[in-house]
């Protein structure tokens, strides 16, 4: 079952969006897989300490985006097609890079300097 106990909320976005983003990161890292069962809305609220209405709003968003499916009384589960995985990967990667570029520009860092440093640090990781 998908576990949300590691989720830590911040002030930057509505809680229901943070829940959806957390699940997307879990998908991207491979921590969860297609077909994994989701906690009930009440279980999600209990795991994260949020209002059940907020849990419901998070489920609505995740369902609308297509990676959570609810099958009548049998509960909800992840539905991860290759296209959905690619969309999530693109969304999270683009968001991360956009944030990084905005912060680099705000600090008046040059493109050349940033690229050189990224290349250096990337090579250190290999």
C-alpha positions as semicolon CSV with decimal commas, in nm:
position;residue;x (nm);y (nm);z (nm)
1;X;0,000;0,000;0,000
2;X;0,120;0,350;-0,081
3;X;0,248;0,515;0,237
4;X;0,236;0,891;0,292
5;X;0,395;0,894;0,638
6;X;0,719;1,045;0,499
7;X;0,541;1,349;0,360
8;X;0,638;1,679;0,521
9;X;0,422;1,978;0,440
10;X;0,556;2,327;0,364
11;X;0,393;2,665;0,320
12;X;0,453;2,694;-0,055
13;X;0,146;2,519;-0,195
14;X;-0,196;2,393;-0,084
15;X;-0,177;2,069;0,114
16;X;-0,381;1,867;-0,137
17;X;-0,135;1,965;-0,413
18;X;0,159;1,869;-0,193
19;X;0,006;1,524;-0,147
20;X;-0,027;1,479;-0,522
21;X;0,329;1,601;-0,581
22;X;0,463;1,366;-0,313
23;X;0,296;1,072;-0,486
24;X;0,438;1,184;-0,821
25;X;0,788;1,188;-0,669
26;X;0,727;0,838;-0,535
27;X;0,624;0,731;-0,887
28;X;0,930;0,895;-1,043
29;X;1,174;0,731;-0,802
30;X;1,012;0,389;-0,840
31;X;0,905;0,370;-0,475
32;X;0,552;0,284;-0,590
33;X;0,436;0,076;-0,885
34;X;0,139;0,033;-1,115
35;X;-0,142;-0,141;-0,930
36;X;-0,025;-0,049;-0,580
37;X;-0,325;0,007;-0,353
38;X;-0,386;0,352;-0,211
39;X;-0,493;0,416;0,146
40;X;-0,854;0,513;0,195
41;X;-0,924;0,882;0,225
42;X;-0,963;0,845;0,600
43;X;-0,636;0,650;0,624
44;X;-0,459;0,921;0,423
45;X;-0,598;1,187;0,656
46;X;-0,481;0,988;0,960
47;X;-0,132;0,919;0,814
48;X;-0,073;1,284;0,732
49;X;-0,272;1,457;1,007
50;X;-0,493;1,647;0,764
51;X;-0,865;1,708;0,741
52;X;-1,056;1,430;0,558
53;X;-1,197;1,693;0,321
54;X;-0,842;1,784;0,219
55;X;-0,768;1,415;0,160
56;X;-1,077;1,398;-0,060
57;X;-0,957;1,701;-0,256
58;X;-0,616;1,537;-0,307
59;X;-0,783;1,220;-0,435
60;X;-0,995;1,423;-0,673
61;X;-0,683;1,590;-0,816
62;X;-0,491;1,262;-0,849
63;X;-0,791;1,099;-1,016
64;X;-0,836;1,390;-1,257
65;X;-0,468;1,368;-1,350
66;X;-0,519;0,999;-1,420
67;X;-0,273;0,815;-1,198
68;X;-0,517;0,716;-0,923
69;X;-0,822;0,507;-1,008
70;X;-1,111;0,422;-0,777
71;X;-1,297;0,101;-0,850
72;X;-1,633;0,120;-0,672
73;X;-1,611;-0,039;-0,328
74;X;-1,280;-0,216;-0,392
75;X;-1,075;0,094;-0,316
76;X;-0,827;0,305;-0,507
77;X;-0,502;0,207;-0,672
78;X;-0,228;0,349;-0,892
79;X;-0,264;0,329;-1,268
80;X;0,068;0,408;-1,430
81;X;0,089;0,386;-1,805
82;X;0,416;0,468;-1,983
83;X;0,258;0,792;-2,106
84;X;0,161;0,895;-1,750
85;X;0,510;0,813;-1,620
86;X;0,662;1,026;-1,897
87;X;0,423;1,314;-1,821
88;X;0,506;1,301;-1,449
89;X;0,880;1,281;-1,523
90;X;0,860;1,582;-1,755
91;X;0,650;1,784;-1,508
92;X;0,874;1,722;-1,206
93;X;1,201;1,760;-1,397
94;X;1,087;2,083;-1,563
95;X;0,967;2,223;-1,230
96;X;1,296;2,141;-1,059
97;X;1,504;2,297;-1,337
98;X;1,277;2,606;-1,359
99;X;1,320;2,664;-0,985
100;X;1,696;2,619;-1,011
101;X;1,730;2,858;-1,308
102;X;1,514;3,122;-1,138
103;X;1,727;3,105;-0,822
104;X;2,051;3,116;-1,023
105;X;1,928;3,422;-1,213
106;X;1,813;3,589;-0,891
107;X;2,168;3,543;-0,760
108;X;2,305;3,694;-1,084
109;X;2,500;3,381;-1,172
110;X;2,618;3,357;-1,530
111;X;2,500;3,078;-1,758
112;X;2,860;2,971;-1,829
113;X;2,948;2,954;-1,460
114;X;2,637;2,754;-1,374
115;X;2,687;2,507;-1,660
116;X;3,054;2,461;-1,568
117;X;2,967;2,395;-1,205
118;X;2,682;2,160;-1,293
119;X;2,915;1,968;-1,525
120;X;3,182;1,946;-1,258
121;X;2,942;1,827;-0,990
122;X;2,768;1,588;-1,227
123;X;3,103;1,429;-1,318
124;X;3,184;1,390;-0,947
125;X;2,866;1,183;-0,906
126;X;2,947;0,941;-1,190
